[in-house]
Amino acid sequence: MRLTATMSDNPDISEVTSFDKSKLKKTEMQEKNPLPSKETIEQEKAATS
């Protein structure tokens, strides 16, 4: 018994190729979870030891 995939092997990309990027709004990116700086990591290492 062969299970059939729910997606087609040959997807229809006509909508993607005709997409108008100029209709998109510009957004400002903001880092929600920034990584700590090297200095912060060194301070925390020094505080725990």
Buried (B, 14 or more C-beta within 10 A) or exposed (E): EEEEEEEEEEEEEEEEEEEEEEEEEEEEEEEEEEEEEEEEEEEEEEEEE
